[in-house]
Amino acid sequence: MAHYAQLDDNSTVLTVVVIADSDTLDGEGNESEVVGIVFCKSLWGSDTNWKKTSYNTTANVYDSGRDAFYSPKPYPSHTLNETTCIWEAPTANPAGDNPAEGVQKYDWDESSLSWVAI
């Protein structure tokens, strides 16, 4: 199955649809993003805007310059990691990126620009 995101004029994801792989194949039987986009436009209108996406993304903004999907900026102090396209706080989370079960968890507090135990 192939996943395509419909984008508005600001490149915000409106919806993600799943289409059959067979609907993305070119004349030589190769998967083609362009063919998938044409298929989506045939169903939802030629004036719609589509981009192939991953089935496991929760991002809802597409950046054509980076050719990447990412989430909106969560806090003014965060910066976008250009390699991962993930927003990062000015300091690392004390629990790490993926805290294990039973490990103290933290939430970002923008007013103090620090992590607060939750």
Number of C-alpha atoms within 10 A of each C-alpha: 11 18 17 22 26 21 19 15 8 9 18 19 21 13 12 18 15 13 15 11 14 14 17 21 16 14 8 6 9 12 16 15 18 15 17 25 21 17 17 24 16 12 9 12 11 12 8 15 20 25 21 17 20 13 14 7 10 10 17 17 20 22 13 10 6 10 8 13 23 18 17 14 14 13 14 8 13 16 15 15 10 9 7 9 16 17 18 16 20 11 11 11 18 14 14 11 8 9 13 10 7 6 10 11 17 16 12 17 13 14 7 8 14 16 18 13 12 8
